């Protein structure tokens, strides 16, 4: 695919993640951050030092993850 970016090459040091919880966040929550124009990082609030997974907007949609649930726009 032409012009495909390496999502794991994008730097995350100042990235601000947003939590989306199905209920009380006592068990941990999924976190999401926009890391580029068509790039997202998906993390776990219980494991904040773990490397987040990276997705394109299309991949998020296929996985059923809606950034609007996190208060983020596409």
PQR file of N, CA, C, O and H, with PARSE charges and radii, in Angstrom:
ATOM      1  N   UNK A   1       0.855  -1.170   0.000 -0.4000 1.5000
ATOM      2  CA  UNK A   1       0.000   0.000   0.000 -0.0000 2.0000
ATOM      3  C   UNK A   1       0.902   1.235   0.000  0.5500 1.7000
ATOM      4  O   UNK A   1       1.747   1.362   0.887 -0.5500 1.4000
ATOM      5  N   UNK A   2       0.758   2.133  -0.945 -0.4000 1.5000
ATOM      6  CA  UNK A   2       1.613   3.307  -1.014 -0.0000 2.0000
ATOM      7  C   UNK A   2       1.349   4.265   0.150  0.5500 1.7000
ATOM      8  O   UNK A   2       0.229   4.362   0.653 -0.5500 1.4000
ATOM      9  H   UNK A   2       0.072   2.031  -1.665  0.4000 1.0000
ATOM     10  N   UNK A   3       2.406   4.969   0.564 -0.4000 1.5000
ATOM     11  CA  UNK A   3       2.346   5.970   1.627 -0.0000 2.0000
ATOM     12  C   UNK A   3       1.867   5.421   2.967  0.5500 1.7000
ATOM     13  O   UNK A   3       1.376   6.185   3.797 -0.5500 1.4000
ATOM     14  H   UNK A   3       3.315   4.890   0.156  0.4000 1.0000
ATOM     15  N   UNK A   4       1.997   4.127   3.197 -0.4000 1.5000
ATOM     16  CA  UNK A   4       1.615   3.546   4.479 -0.0000 2.0000
ATOM     17  C   UNK A   4       2.663   3.915   5.521  0.5500 1.7000
ATOM     18  O   UNK A   4       3.862   3.751   5.299 -0.5500 1.4000
ATOM     19  H   UNK A   4       2.396   3.505   2.523  0.4000 1.0000
ATOM     20  N   UNK A   5       2.192   4.417   6.663 -0.4000 1.5000
ATOM     21  CA  UNK A   5       3.134   4.809   7.710 -0.0000 2.0000
ATOM     22  C   UNK A   5       3.338   3.657   8.685  0.5500 1.7000
ATOM     23  O   UNK A   5       2.466   2.805   8.852 -0.5500 1.4000
ATOM     24  H   UNK A   5       1.218   4.550   6.844  0.4000 1.0000
ATOM     25  N   UNK A   6       4.505   3.646   9.326 -0.4000 1.5000
ATOM     26  CA  UNK A   6       4.792   2.660  10.357 -0.0000 2.0000
ATOM     27  C   UNK A   6       4.262   3.222  11.672  0.5500 1.7000
ATOM     28  O   UNK A   6       4.899   4.079  12.285 -0.5500 1.4000
ATOM     29  H   UNK A   6       5.213   4.338   9.191  0.4000 1.0000
ATOM     30  N   UNK A   7       3.112   2.746  12.100 -0.4000 1.5000
ATOM     31  CA  UNK A   7       2.470   3.273  13.298 -0.0000 2.0000
ATOM     32  C   UNK A   7       3.351   3.128  14.537  0.5500 1.7000
ATOM     33  O   UNK A   7       3.292   3.963  15.439 -0.5500 1.4000
ATOM     34  H   UNK A   7       2.595   2.050  11.602  0.4000 1.0000
ATOM     35  N   UNK A   8       4.161   2.081  14.587 -0.4000 1.5000
ATOM     36  CA  UNK A   8       5.013   1.851  15.755 -0.0000 2.0000
ATOM     37  C   UNK A   8       6.269   2.714  15.738  0.5500 1.7000
ATOM     38  O   UNK A   8       7.031   2.717  16.705 -0.5500 1.4000
ATOM     39  H   UNK A   8       4.209   1.402  13.854  0.4000 1.0000
ATOM     40  N   UNK A   9       6.490   3.442  14.657 -0.4000 1.5000
ATOM     41  CA  UNK A   9       7.619   4.377  14.605 -0.0000 2.0000
ATOM     42  C   UNK A   9       7.223   5.748  15.149  0.5500 1.7000
ATOM     43  O   UNK A   9       8.088   6.588  15.400 -0.5500 1.4000
ATOM     44  H   UNK A   9       5.871   3.440  13.871  0.4000 1.0000
ATOM     45  N   UNK A  10       5.919   5.980  15.333 -0.4000 1.5000
ATOM     46  CA  UNK A  10       5.454   7.270  15.850 -0.0000 2.0000
ATOM     47  C   UNK A  10       5.791   7.383  17.336  0.5500 1.7000
ATOM     48  O   UNK A  10       5.610   6.433  18.097 -0.5500 1.4000
ATOM     49  H   UNK A  10       5.217   5.298  15.129  0.4000 1.0000
ATOM     50  N   UNK A  11       6.277   8.539  17.731 -0.4000 1.5000
ATOM     51  CA  UNK A  11       6.702   8.794  19.100 -0.0000 2.0000
ATOM     52  C   UNK A  11       5.495   9.129  19.979  0.5500 1.7000
ATOM     53  O   UNK A  11       4.583   9.826  19.536 -0.5500 1.4000
ATOM     54  H   UNK A  11       6.424   9.310  17.112  0.4000 1.0000
ATOM     55  N   UNK A  12       5.485   8.636  21.224 -0.4000 1.5000
ATOM     56  CA  UNK A  12       4.348   8.848  22.109 -0.0000 2.0000
ATOM     57  C   UNK A  12       4.641   9.594  23.416  0.5500 1.7000
ATOM     58  O   UNK A  12       3.766   9.593  24.282 -0.5500 1.4000
ATOM     59  H   UNK A  12       6.227   8.069  21.584  0.4000 1.0000
ATOM     60  N   UNK A  13       5.773  10.215  23.621 -0.4000 1.5000
ATOM     61  CA  UNK A  13       6.084  10.722  24.967 -0.0000 2.0000
ATOM     62  C   UNK A  13       5.098  11.740  25.532  0.5500 1.7000
ATOM     63  O   UNK A  13       4.860  11.730  26.740 -0.5500 1.4000
ATOM     64  H   UNK A  13       6.483  10.216  22.917  0.4000 1.0000
ATOM     65  N   UNK A  14       4.528  12.599  24.735 -0.4000 1.5000
ATOM     66  CA  UNK A  14       3.603  13.616  25.233 -0.0000 2.0000
ATOM     67  C   UNK A  14       2.151  13.318  24.865  0.5500 1.7000
ATOM     68  O   UNK A  14       1.306  14.213  24.886 -0.5500 1.4000
ATOM     69  H   UNK A  14       4.721  12.607  23.754  0.4000 1.0000
ATOM     70  N   UNK A  15       1.867  12.079  24.532 -0.4000 1.5000
ATOM     71  CA  UNK A  15       0.530  11.692  24.107 -0.0000 2.0000
ATOM     72  C   UNK A  15      -0.414  11.655  25.300  0.5500 1.7000
ATOM     73  O   UNK A  15      -0.074  11.123  26.357 -0.5500 1.4000
ATOM     74  H   UNK A  15       2.553  11.352  24.515  0.4000 1.0000
ATOM     75  N   UNK A  16      -1.588  12.219  25.125 -0.4000 1.5000
ATOM     76  CA  UNK A  16      -2.604  12.237  26.169 -0.0000 2.0000
ATOM     77  C   UNK A  16      -3.670  11.196  25.843  0.5500 1.7000
ATOM     78  O   UNK A  16      -4.391  11.319  24.853 -0.5500 1.4000
ATOM     79  H   UNK A  16      -1.864  12.651  24.267  0.4000 1.0000
ATOM     80  N   UNK A  17      -3.759  10.182  26.677 -0.4000 1.5000
ATOM     81  CA  UNK A  17      -4.742   9.115  26.487 -0.0000 2.0000
ATOM     82  C   UNK A  17      -6.034   9.452  27.220  0.5500 1.7000
ATOM     83  O   UNK A  17      -6.010  10.083  28.277 -0.5500 1.4000
ATOM     84  H   UNK A  17      -3.173  10.082  27.481  0.4000 1.0000
ATOM     85  N   UNK A  18      -7.170   9.026  26.650 -0.4000 1.5000
ATOM     86  CA  UNK A  18      -8.490   9.232  27.223 -0.0000 2.0000
ATOM     87  C   UNK A  18      -9.064   7.862  27.561  0.5500 1.7000
ATOM     88  O   UNK A  18      -8.934   6.925  26.773 -0.5500 1.4000
ATOM     89  H   UNK A  18      -7.189   8.513  25.791  0.4000 1.0000
ATOM     90  N   UNK A  19      -9.701   7.735  28.732 -0.4000 1.5000
ATOM     91  CA  UNK A  19     -10.290   6.463  29.157 -0.0000 2.0000
ATOM     92  C   UNK A  19     -11.729   6.337  28.683  0.5500 1.7000
ATOM     93  O   UNK A  19     -12.457   7.325  28.580 -0.5500 1.4000
ATOM     94  H   UNK A  19      -9.807   8.496  29.372  0.4000 1.0000
ATOM     95  N   UNK A  20     -12.123   5.103  28.398 -0.4000 1.5000
ATOM     96  CA  UNK A  20     -13.527   4.782  28.139 -0.0000 2.0000
ATOM     97  C   UNK A  20     -13.852   3.578  29.010  0.5500 1.7000
ATOM     98  O   UNK A  20     -13.282   2.500  28.836 -0.5500 1.4000
ATOM     99  H   UNK A  20     -11.532   4.301  28.482  0.4000 1.0000
ATOM    100  N   UNK A  21     -14.752   3.766  29.929 -0.4000 1.5000
ATOM    101  CA  UNK A  21     -15.106   2.695  30.861 -0.0000 2.0000
ATOM    102  C   UNK A  21     -16.550   2.266  30.651  0.5500 1.7000
ATOM    103  O   UNK A  21     -17.416   3.088  30.353 -0.5500 1.4000
ATOM    104  H   UNK A  21     -15.215   4.641  30.070  0.4000 1.0000
ATOM    105  N   UNK A  22     -16.795   0.995  30.807 -0.4000 1.5000
ATOM    106  CA  UNK A  22     -18.155   0.490  30.718 -0.0000 2.0000
ATOM    107  C   UNK A  22     -18.919   0.687  32.011  0.5500 1.7000
ATOM    108  O   UNK A  22     -20.140   0.536  32.039 -0.5500 1.4000
ATOM    109  H   UNK A  22     -16.091   0.327  31.049  0.4000 1.0000
ATOM    110  N   UNK A  23     -18.234   1.013  33.054 -0.4000 1.5000
ATOM    111  CA  UNK A  23     -18.828   1.214  34.375 -0.0000 2.0000
ATOM    112  C   UNK A  23     -17.789   1.876  35.244  0.5500 1.7000
ATOM    113  O   UNK A  23     -16.974   2.651  34.743 -0.5500 1.4000
ATOM    114  H   UNK A  23     -17.242   1.136  33.031  0.4000 1.0000
ATOM    115  N   UNK A  24     -17.795   1.591  36.541 -0.4000 1.5000
ATOM    116  CA  UNK A  24     -16.751   2.169  37.404 -0.0000 2.0000
ATOM    117  C   UNK A  24     -15.375   1.715  36.936  0.5500 1.7000
ATOM    118  O   UNK A  24     -15.196   0.559  36.552 -0.5500 1.4000
ATOM    119  H   UNK A  24     -18.457   0.961  36.947  0.4000 1.0000
ATOM    120  N   UNK A  25     -14.430   2.599  36.967 -0.4000 1.5000
ATOM    121  CA  UNK A  25     -13.087   2.280  36.465 -0.0000 2.0000
ATOM    122  C   UNK A  25     -12.207   1.597  37.513  0.5500 1.7000
ATOM    123  O   UNK A  25     -10.989   1.778  37.495 -0.5500 1.4000
ATOM    124  H   UNK A  25     -14.576   3.538  37.279  0.4000 1.0000
ATOM    125  N   UNK A  26     -12.787   0.827  38.415 -0.4000 1.5000
ATOM    126  CA  UNK A  26     -11.994   0.154  39.437 -0.0000 2.0000
ATOM    127  C   UNK A  26     -11.212  -1.027  38.865  0.5500 1.7000
ATOM    128  O   UNK A  26     -10.187  -1.413  39.427 -0.5500 1.4000
ATOM    129  H   UNK A  26     -13.776   0.681  38.430  0.4000 1.0000
ATOM    130  N   UNK A  27     -11.670  -1.596  37.775 -0.4000 1.5000
ATOM    131  CA  UNK A  27     -11.002  -2.745  37.170 -0.0000 2.0000
ATOM    132  C   UNK A  27     -10.049  -2.353  36.049  0.5500 1.7000
ATOM    133  O   UNK A  27      -9.389  -3.222  35.480 -0.5500 1.4000
ATOM    134  H   UNK A  27     -12.503  -1.282  37.318  0.4000 1.0000
ATOM    135  N   UNK A  28      -9.961  -1.105  35.727 -0.4000 1.5000
ATOM    136  CA  UNK A  28      -9.120  -0.665  34.627 -0.0000 2.0000
ATOM    137  C   UNK A  28      -9.960  -0.350  33.413  0.5500 1.7000
ATOM    138  O   UNK A  28     -11.081  -0.840  33.277 -0.5500 1.4000
ATOM    139  H   UNK A  28     -10.497  -0.399  36.189  0.4000 1.0000
ATOM    140  N   UNK A  29      -9.428   0.452  32.547 -0.4000 1.5000
ATOM    141  CA  UNK A  29     -10.178   0.914  31.384 -0.0000 2.0000
ATOM    142  C   UNK A  29      -9.312   0.849  30.131  0.5500 1.7000
ATOM    143  O   UNK A  29      -8.083   0.821  30.194 -0.5500 1.4000
ATOM    144  H   UNK A  29      -8.517   0.850  32.657  0.4000 1.0000
ATOM    145  N   UNK A  30      -9.982   0.828  29.019 -0.4000 1.5000
ATOM    146  CA  UNK A  30      -9.302   0.961  27.736 -0.0000 2.0000
ATOM    147  C   UNK A  30      -8.989   2.445  27.549  0.5500 1.7000
ATOM    148  O   UNK A  30      -9.812   3.300  27.875 -0.5500 1.4000
ATOM    149  H   UNK A  30     -10.980   0.851  28.968  0.4000 1.0000
ATOM    150  N   UNK A  31      -7.815   2.747  27.033 -0.4000 1.5000
ATOM    151  CA  UNK A  31      -7.434   4.130  26.768 -0.0000 2.0000
ATOM    152  C   UNK A  31      -7.135   4.297  25.284  0.5500 1.7000
ATOM    153  O   UNK A  31      -6.673   3.366  24.624 -0.5500 1.4000
ATOM    154  H   UNK A  31      -7.146   2.052  26.769  0.4000 1.0000
ATOM    155  N   UNK A  32      -7.404   5.489  24.768 -0.4000 1.5000
ATOM    156  CA  UNK A  32      -7.196   5.751  23.347 -0.0000 2.0000
ATOM    157  C   UNK A  32      -6.609   7.140  23.169  0.5500 1.7000
ATOM    158  O   UNK A  32      -6.965   8.074  23.888 -0.5500 1.4000
ATOM    159  H   UNK A  32      -7.779   6.245  25.304  0.4000 1.0000
ATOM    160  N   UNK A  33      -5.716   7.265  22.215 -0.4000 1.5000
ATOM    161  CA  UNK A  33      -5.129   8.568  21.895 -0.0000 2.0000
ATOM    162  C   UNK A  33      -4.909   8.662  20.392  0.5500 1.7000
ATOM    163  O   UNK A  33      -4.549   7.683  19.739 -0.5500 1.4000
ATOM    164  H   UNK A  33      -5.427   6.506  21.631  0.4000 1.0000
ATOM    165  N   UNK A  34      -5.132   9.852  19.858 -0.4000 1.5000
ATOM    166  CA  UNK A  34      -4.795  10.111  18.456 -0.0000 2.0000
ATOM    167  C   UNK A  34      -3.300  10.399  18.428  0.5500 1.7000
ATOM    168  O   UNK A  34      -2.808  11.241  19.179 -0.5500 1.4000
ATOM    169  H   UNK A  34      -5.425  10.647  20.389  0.4000 1.0000
ATOM    170  N   UNK A  35      -2.585   9.698  17.561 -0.4000 1.5000
ATOM    171  CA  UNK A  35      -1.133   9.894  17.481 -0.0000 2.0000
ATOM    172  C   UNK A  35      -0.698  10.375  16.099  0.5500 1.7000
ATOM    173  O   UNK A  35       0.497  10.493  15.825 -0.5500 1.4000
ATOM    174  H   UNK A  35      -2.985   9.014  16.951  0.4000 1.0000
ATOM    175  N   UNK A  36      -1.652  10.646  15.248 -0.4000 1.5000
ATOM    176  CA  UNK A  36      -1.381  11.137  13.901 -0.0000 2.0000
ATOM    177  C   UNK A  36      -2.691  11.348  13.182  0.5500 1.7000
ATOM    178  O   UNK A  36      -3.760  11.089  13.735 -0.5500 1.4000
ATOM    179  H   UNK A  36      -2.622  10.550  15.471  0.4000 1.0000
ATOM    180  N   UNK A  37      -2.614  11.819  11.949 -0.4000 1.5000
ATOM    181  CA  UNK A  37      -3.828  12.102  11.182 -0.0000 2.0000
ATOM    182  C   UNK A  37      -4.704  10.869  11.016  0.5500 1.7000
ATOM    183  O   UNK A  37      -5.929  10.965  11.099 -0.5500 1.4000
ATOM    184  H   UNK A  37      -1.746  12.029  11.500  0.4000 1.0000
ATOM    185  N   UNK A  38      -4.100   9.729  10.785 -0.4000 1.5000
ATOM    186  CA  UNK A  38      -4.834   8.475  10.609 -0.0000 2.0000
ATOM    187  C   UNK A  38      -4.222   7.403  11.492  0.5500 1.7000
ATOM    188  O   UNK A  38      -4.055   6.258  11.070 -0.5500 1.4000
ATOM    189  H   UNK A  38      -3.105   9.651  10.717  0.4000 1.0000
ATOM    190  N   UNK A  39      -3.885   7.781  12.730 -0.4000 1.5000
ATOM    191  CA  UNK A  39      -3.177   6.864  13.610 -0.0000 2.0000
ATOM    192  C   UNK A  39      -3.678   7.010  15.046  0.5500 1.7000
ATOM    193  O   UNK A  39      -3.898   8.117  15.538 -0.5500 1.4000
ATOM    194  H   UNK A  39      -4.020   8.711  13.073  0.4000 1.0000
ATOM    195  N   UNK A  40      -3.852   5.864  15.702 -0.4000 1.5000
ATOM    196  CA  UNK A  40      -4.377   5.810  17.060 -0.0000 2.0000
ATOM    197  C   UNK A  40      -3.555   4.835  17.888  0.5500 1.7000
ATOM    198  O   UNK A  40      -3.003   3.866  17.365 -0.5500 1.4000
ATOM    199  H   UNK A  40      -3.673   4.965  15.302  0.4000 1.0000
ATOM    200  N   UNK A  41      -3.482   5.102  19.185 -0.4000 1.5000
ATOM    201  CA  UNK A  41      -2.836   4.190  20.116 -0.0000 2.0000
ATOM    202  C   UNK A  41      -3.878   3.745  21.132  0.5500 1.7000
ATOM    203  O   UNK A  41      -4.597   4.572  21.692 -0.5500 1.4000
ATOM    204  H   UNK A  41      -3.930   5.889  19.609  0.4000 1.0000
ATOM    205  N   UNK A  42      -3.961   2.447  21.368 -0.4000 1.5000
ATOM    206  CA  UNK A  42      -4.940   1.855  22.275 -0.0000 2.0000
ATOM    207  C   UNK A  42      -4.195   1.204  23.426  0.5500 1.7000
ATOM    208  O   UNK A  42      -3.372   0.312  23.219 -0.5500 1.4000
ATOM    209  H   UNK A  42      -3.377   1.775  20.912  0.4000 1.0000
ATOM    210  N   UNK A  43      -4.488   1.655  24.644 -0.4000 1.5000
ATOM    211  CA  UNK A  43      -3.775   1.142  25.801 -0.0000 2.0000
ATOM    212  C   UNK A  43      -4.696   0.568  26.859  0.5500 1.7000
ATOM    213  O   UNK A  43      -5.902   0.437  26.651 -0.5500 1.4000
ATOM    214  H   UNK A  43      -5.156   2.379  24.812  0.4000 1.0000
ATOM    215  N   UNK A  44      -4.109   0.226  28.000 -0.4000 1.5000
ATOM    216  CA  UNK A  44      -4.812  -0.370  29.133 -0.0000 2.0000
ATOM    217  C   UNK A  44      -4.418   0.410  30.376  0.5500 1.7000
ATOM    218  O   UNK A  44      -3.235   0.474  30.711 -0.5500 1.4000
ATOM    219  H   UNK A  44      -3.130   0.333  28.169  0.4000 1.0000
ATOM    220  N   UNK A  45      -5.387   1.007  31.069 -0.4000 1.5000
ATOM    221  CA  UNK A  45      -5.076   1.834  32.229 -0.0000 2.0000
ATOM    222  C   UNK A  45      -4.463   1.026  33.370  0.5500 1.7000
ATOM    223  O   UNK A  45      -3.798   1.601  34.232 -0.5500 1.4000
ATOM    224  H   UNK A  45      -6.348   0.956  30.797  0.4000 1.0000
ATOM    225  N   UNK A  46      -4.670  -0.293  33.400 -0.4000 1.5000
ATOM    226  CA  UNK A  46      -4.063  -1.131  34.429 -0.0000 2.0000
ATOM    227  C   UNK A  46      -2.583  -1.371  34.154  0.5500 1.7000
ATOM    228  O   UNK A  46      -1.832  -1.745  35.055 -0.5500 1.4000
ATOM    229  H   UNK A  46      -5.211  -0.760  32.701  0.4000 1.0000
ATOM    230  N   UNK A  47      -2.171  -1.159  32.925 -0.4000 1.5000
ATOM    231  CA  UNK A  47      -0.775  -1.392  32.532 -0.0000 2.0000
ATOM    232  C   UNK A  47      -0.256  -0.153  31.796  0.5500 1.7000
ATOM    233  O   UNK A  47       0.034  -0.228  30.602 -0.5500 1.4000
ATOM    234  H   UNK A  47      -2.781  -0.856  32.193  0.4000 1.0000
ATOM    235  N   UNK A  48      -0.136   0.981  32.486 -0.4000 1.5000
ATOM    236  CA  UNK A  48       0.239   2.234  31.818 -0.0000 2.0000
ATOM    237  C   UNK A  48       1.640   2.240  31.212  0.5500 1.7000
ATOM    238  O   UNK A  48       1.926   3.060  30.338 -0.5500 1.4000
ATOM    239  H   UNK A  48      -0.372   1.042  33.456  0.4000 1.0000
ATOM    240  N   UNK A  49       2.510   1.352  31.654 -0.4000 1.5000
ATOM    241  CA  UNK A  49       3.862   1.315  31.083 -0.0000 2.0000
ATOM    242  C   UNK A  49       3.969   0.348  29.912  0.5500 1.7000
ATOM    243  O   UNK A  49       5.002   0.306  29.243 -0.5500 1.4000
ATOM    244  H   UNK A  49       2.279   0.686  32.364  0.4000 1.0000
ATOM    245  N   UNK A  50       2.917  -0.435  29.651 -0.4000 1.5000
ATOM    246  CA  UNK A  50       2.929  -1.373  28.521 -0.0000 2.0000
ATOM    247  C   UNK A  50       2.792  -0.606  27.211  0.5500 1.7000
ATOM    248  O   UNK A  50       2.088   0.402  27.146 -0.5500 1.4000
ATOM    249  H   UNK A  50       2.079  -0.402  30.195  0.4000 1.0000
ATOM    250  N   UNK A  51       3.453  -1.076  26.193 -0.4000 1.5000
ATOM    251  CA  UNK A  51       3.391  -0.469  24.864 -0.0000 2.0000
ATOM    252  C   UNK A  51       1.959  -0.557  24.333  0.5500 1.7000
ATOM    253  O   UNK A  51       1.428  -1.662  24.219 -0.5500 1.4000
ATOM    254  H   UNK A  51       4.025  -1.894  26.246  0.4000 1.0000
ATOM    255  N   UNK A  52       1.319   0.564  24.004 -0.4000 1.5000
ATOM    256  CA  UNK A  52      -0.044   0.497  23.463 -0.0000 2.0000
ATOM    257  C   UNK A  52      -0.046  -0.077  22.045  0.5500 1.7000
ATOM    258  O   UNK A  52       0.936   0.028  21.310 -0.5500 1.4000
ATOM    259  H   UNK A  52       1.750   1.461  24.096  0.4000 1.0000
ATOM    260  N   UNK A  53      -1.162  -0.677  21.690 -0.4000 1.5000
ATOM    261  CA  UNK A  53      -1.344  -1.164  20.329 -0.0000 2.0000
ATOM    262  C   UNK A  53      -1.628   0.033  19.429  0.5500 1.7000
ATOM    263  O   UNK A  53      -2.177   1.035  19.887 -0.5500 1.4000
ATOM    264  H   UNK A  53      -1.959  -0.762  22.287  0.4000 1.0000
ATOM    265  N   UNK A  54      -1.260  -0.063  18.162 -0.4000 1.5000
ATOM    266  CA  UNK A  54      -1.455   1.041  17.219 -0.0000 2.0000
ATOM    267  C   UNK A  54      -2.381   0.610  16.101  0.5500 1.7000
ATOM    268  O   UNK A  54      -2.298  -0.518  15.614 -0.5500 1.4000
ATOM    269  H   UNK A  54      -0.814  -0.878  17.790  0.4000 1.0000
ATOM    270  N   UNK A  55      -3.278   1.524  15.688 -0.4000 1.5000
ATOM    271  CA  UNK A  55      -4.259   1.243  14.655 -0.0000 2.0000
ATOM    272  C   UNK A  55      -4.448   2.450  13.744  0.5500 1.7000
ATOM    273  O   UNK A  55      -4.227   3.589  14.154 -0.5500 1.4000
ATOM    274  H   UNK A  55      -3.345   2.440  16.084  0.4000 1.0000
ATOM    275  N   UNK A  56      -4.855   2.192  12.515 -0.4000 1.5000
ATOM    276  CA  UNK A  56      -5.333   3.259  11.644 -0.0000 2.0000
ATOM    277  C   UNK A  56      -6.808   3.485  11.987  0.5500 1.7000
ATOM    278  O   UNK A  56      -7.402   2.681  12.705 -0.5500 1.4000
ATOM    279  H   UNK A  56      -5.035   1.266  12.182  0.4000 1.0000
ATOM    280  N   UNK A  57      -7.398   4.556  11.489 -0.4000 1.5000
ATOM    281  CA  UNK A  57      -8.816   4.829  11.711 -0.0000 2.0000
ATOM    282  C   UNK A  57      -9.669   3.699  11.139  0.5500 1.7000
ATOM    283  O   UNK A  57     -10.642   3.277  11.762 -0.5500 1.4000
ATOM    284  H   UNK A  57      -6.915   5.210  10.906  0.4000 1.0000
ATOM    285  N   UNK A  58      -9.308   3.215   9.966 -0.4000 1.5000
ATOM    286  CA  UNK A  58     -10.048   2.116   9.343 -0.0000 2.0000
ATOM    287  C   UNK A  58      -9.963   0.851  10.190  0.5500 1.7000
ATOM    288  O   UNK A  58     -10.966   0.155  10.354 -0.5500 1.4000
ATOM    289  H   UNK A  58      -8.517   3.558   9.459  0.4000 1.0000
ATOM    290  N   UNK A  59      -8.800   0.545  10.724 -0.4000 1.5000
ATOM    291  CA  UNK A  59      -8.639  -0.644  11.562 -0.0000 2.0000
ATOM    292  C   UNK A  59      -9.467  -0.534  12.846  0.5500 1.7000
ATOM    293  O   UNK A  59     -10.047  -1.521  13.299 -0.5500 1.4000
ATOM    294  H   UNK A  59      -7.986   1.110  10.590  0.4000 1.0000
ATOM    295  N   UNK A  60      -9.518   0.670  13.430 -0.4000 1.5000
ATOM    296  CA  UNK A  60     -10.356   0.871  14.618 -0.0000 2.0000
ATOM    297  C   UNK A  60     -11.816   0.578  14.295  0.5500 1.7000
ATOM    298  O   UNK A  60     -12.506  -0.090  15.065 -0.5500 1.4000
ATOM    299  H   UNK A  60      -9.046   1.471  13.062  0.4000 1.0000
ATOM    300  N   UNK A  61     -12.281   1.079  13.156 -0.4000 1.5000
ATOM    301  CA  UNK A  61     -13.677   0.871  12.758 -0.0000 2.0000
ATOM    302  C   UNK A  61     -13.972  -0.615  12.562  0.5500 1.7000
ATOM    303  O   UNK A  61     -15.017  -1.104  12.991 -0.5500 1.4000
ATOM    304  H   UNK A  61     -11.721   1.621  12.531  0.4000 1.0000
ATOM    305  N   UNK A  62     -13.066  -1.322  11.925 -0.4000 1.5000
ATOM    306  CA  UNK A  62     -13.254  -2.758  11.694 -0.0000 2.0000
ATOM    307  C   UNK A  62     -13.299  -3.504  13.032  0.5500 1.7000
ATOM    308  O   UNK A  62     -14.031  -4.483  13.176 -0.5500 1.4000
ATOM    309  H   UNK A  62     -12.217  -0.925  11.577  0.4000 1.0000
ATOM    310  N   UNK A  63     -12.516  -3.039  14.004 -0.4000 1.5000
ATOM    311  CA  UNK A  63     -12.500  -3.666  15.329 -0.0000 2.0000
ATOM    312  C   UNK A  63     -13.692  -3.249  16.187  0.5500 1.7000
ATOM    313  O   UNK A  63     -13.866  -3.760  17.293 -0.5500 1.4000
ATOM    314  H   UNK A  63     -11.921  -2.243  13.887  0.4000 1.0000
ATOM    315  N   UNK A  64     -14.516  -2.322  15.686 -0.4000 1.5000
ATOM    316  CA  UNK A  64     -15.688  -1.879  16.424 -0.0000 2.0000
ATOM    317  C   UNK A  64     -15.384  -0.852  17.497  0.5500 1.7000
ATOM    318  O   UNK A  64     -16.169  -0.679  18.430 -0.5500 1.4000
ATOM    319  H   UNK A  64     -14.374  -1.907  14.787  0.4000 1.0000
ATOM    320  N   UNK A  65     -14.257  -0.171  17.377 -0.4000 1.5000
ATOM    321  CA  UNK A  65     -13.863   0.840  18.359 -0.0000 2.0000
ATOM    322  C   UNK A  65     -14.198   2.219  17.796  0.5500 1.7000
ATOM    323  O   UNK A  65     -13.690   2.611  16.745 -0.5500 1.4000
ATOM    324  H   UNK A  65     -13.620  -0.311  16.620  0.4000 1.0000
ATOM    325  N   UNK A  66     -15.051   2.943  18.500 -0.4000 1.5000
ATOM    326  CA  UNK A  66     -15.507   4.258  18.058 -0.0000 2.0000
ATOM    327  C   UNK A  66     -14.822   5.333  18.904  0.5500 1.7000
ATOM    328  O   UNK A  66     -15.094   5.427  20.101 -0.5500 1.4000
ATOM    329  H   UNK A  66     -15.463   2.625  19.354  0.4000 1.0000
ATOM    330  N   UNK A  67     -13.943   6.144  18.315 -0.4000 1.5000
ATOM    331  CA  UNK A  67     -13.278   7.198  19.076 -0.0000 2.0000
ATOM    332  C   UNK A  67     -14.257   8.150  19.769  0.5500 1.7000
ATOM    333  O   UNK A  67     -13.889   8.778  20.762 -0.5500 1.4000
ATOM    334  H   UNK A  67     -13.721   6.067  17.343  0.4000 1.0000
ATOM    335  N   UNK A  68     -15.491   8.274  19.273 -0.4000 1.5000
ATOM    336  CA  UNK A  68     -16.481   9.139  19.900 -0.0000 2.0000
ATOM    337  C   UNK A  68     -16.809   8.670  21.312  0.5500 1.7000
ATOM    338  O   UNK A  68     -17.150   9.490  22.164 -0.5500 1.4000
ATOM    339  H   UNK A  68     -15.790   7.765  18.467  0.4000 1.0000
ATOM    340  N   UNK A  69     -16.714   7.385  21.577 -0.4000 1.5000
ATOM    341  CA  UNK A  69     -16.955   6.856  22.921 -0.0000 2.0000
ATOM    342  C   UNK A  69     -15.930   7.389  23.915  0.5500 1.7000
ATOM    343  O   UNK A  69     -16.170   7.410  25.122 -0.5500 1.4000
ATOM    344  H   UNK A  69     -16.437   6.719  20.885  0.4000 1.0000
ATOM    345  N   UNK A  70     -14.796   7.813  23.395 -0.4000 1.5000
ATOM    346  CA  UNK A  70     -13.729   8.369  24.221 -0.0000 2.0000
ATOM    347  C   UNK A  70     -13.768   9.900  24.216  0.5500 1.7000
ATOM    348  O   UNK A  70     -12.920  10.555  24.823 -0.5500 1.4000
ATOM    349  H   UNK A  70     -14.601   7.795  22.414  0.4000 1.0000
ATOM    350  N   UNK A  71     -14.760  10.454  23.526 -0.4000 1.5000
ATOM    351  CA  UNK A  71     -14.837  11.912  23.398 -0.0000 2.0000
ATOM    352  C   UNK A  71     -13.889  12.456  22.355  0.5500 1.7000
ATOM    353  O   UNK A  71     -13.573  13.646  22.357 -0.5500 1.4000
ATOM    354  H   UNK A  71     -15.448   9.921  23.034  0.4000 1.0000
ATOM    355  N   UNK A  72     -13.427  11.582  21.452 -0.4000 1.5000
ATOM    356  CA  UNK A  72     -12.489  11.980  20.391 -0.0000 2.0000
ATOM    357  C   UNK A  72     -13.200  11.947  19.054  0.5500 1.7000
ATOM    358  O   UNK A  72     -14.109  11.143  18.847 -0.5500 1.4000
ATOM    359  H   UNK A  72     -13.684  10.616  21.451  0.4000 1.0000
ATOM    360  N   UNK A  73     -12.791  12.816  18.148 -0.4000 1.5000
ATOM    361  CA  UNK A  73     -13.394  12.813  16.812 -0.0000 2.0000
ATOM    362  C   UNK A  73     -12.414  12.212  15.816  0.5500 1.7000
ATOM    363  O   UNK A  73     -11.198  12.254  16.004 -0.5500 1.4000
ATOM    364  H   UNK A  73     -12.053  13.469  18.316  0.4000 1.0000
ATOM    365  N   UNK A  74     -12.975  11.655  14.758 -0.4000 1.5000
ATOM    366  CA  UNK A  74     -12.147  11.017  13.727 -0.0000 2.0000
ATOM    367  C   UNK A  74     -11.574  12.038  12.811  0.5500 1.7000
ATOM    368  O   UNK A  74     -10.848  11.693  11.878 -0.5500 1.4000
ATOM    369  H   UNK A  74     -13.963  11.621  14.605  0.4000 1.0000
TER
END
